Amino acid sequence: MIRRSDTHRLPGAHLAIAIAALASGCAFEGGGPADPPDLPDAAGQGDGGDGGDGGDAGGDSGVTFEFDYVGNAGADIEPGDGEIVFPDFKITRMTMQLHRMELVGDTASPGDLVWRSRVLDFPLTSPPRVPFTAAPPGLYSRFHYRVERTYSDEEPPPHFGERLSIKVEGVAFVAPFQRPFEYIDDKHVDVDLKFTKEVAPGMAGLIEIELDVASWFEGLDWQALADDEDGDDGDDDNSGPGGGDDDDGDDDDGGSGGNVIHIGMDGNDEAGRHLRENLKDSFRAVL
C-alpha cells in the first residue's frame, strides 16, 4: 500500500539532542541489542544525564545534540503542542527507543563517547537531550545510533507497554471519514549522520538533530491502507476509536470511525518496511 510521490519533501520534525557529556563506552556491536553495563543510562527526556563524568552542558568543552521535531511546511513543534498535522494524516502520540548513541571525531575515537539509551517521545515537555560534557575539543564528523527494541533490563516507556522500538498513533484523513492508525515496530533501524563541527577549547559545540516526519511517512497511500484493512478484517470490528461505525463516522473520536489502520507488527508489514527504510534518511544534523 505504498505510492510514489513526486511532491517535494516537507521539512519534518526536528529532534534536538543536547550532547555535552560523554562517557567511556564499548565498541558498537552490530548484531542484536548490546547491553554493556558501563554505559550511562539516559532513558529520560530533557534531563541531560551525567554523561559518565558528572559534568553538565556548561562545561569547558563538550558537544550538545538536541533533538527537535518539525511539522507541516517546516513549522517547529514546540513543547505543549498536542498534534503534528499534515494534509493526509496527523500524529497524536509517538515514542522511539534509541540505543548506542556514539559521537566520533579526530580526538574521540570510535567507542570513546557513547550513550547507552534514550527515549524520544511526543508530545514533549522539553527537547530530548543527550549530554556529552567529556567530549574534548576537536573536529567531530559522525553521530550514529540505533532505533531498537527496549533492552531486556530496561523498563519500557509507558506508551510502549512492552519491548518495542517504535510506536506511533494518529489519524488518517481518508474517505468517507477519518480513520485512527497505529504504527508499531520491534525491528531496528541504524542511523548514521555525517557532518563537520569543530569544537574549540573552552567552547561547547551545539548540533541539532531534526526528524523530518513528513519525509518519514512520505509515500504511504492512506486510502489504500484503509481499504486493505477493511478487506482483511471487515467493516465493523469495533477495534478502535469510532467503534467501526461506518455509517456516519461521527462518533467519540472527533469524527473518526471504522477499523484502526495497523502498520508494522500485526498489520501491514509492507508499509512497516517502507517506514523503516524512510527513517534512515529522515534524521539529519543541523549545525
Secondary structure as UniProt FT lines:
FT   STRAND          13..16
FT   TURN            37..38
FT   TURN            51..54
FT   TURN            57..58
FT   STRAND          63..70
FT   HELIX           72..74
FT   TURN            79..80
FT   STRAND          84..85
FT   STRAND          89..105
FT   TURN            106..107
FT   STRAND          108..122
FT   STRAND          129..132
FT   TURN            133..134
FT   STRAND          138..147
FT   TURN            152..153
FT   TURN            158..160
FT   STRAND          166..174
FT   TURN            175..176
FT   STRAND          177..185
FT   STRAND          189..199
FT   TURN            201..202
FT   STRAND          205..212
FT   HELIX           213..217
FT   TURN            218..219
FT   HELIX           222..233
FT   TURN            241..244
FT   TURN            246..248
FT   TURN            252..254
FT   STRAND          261..264
FT   TURN            265..266
FT   HELIX           269..282
FT   STRAND          283..286
//
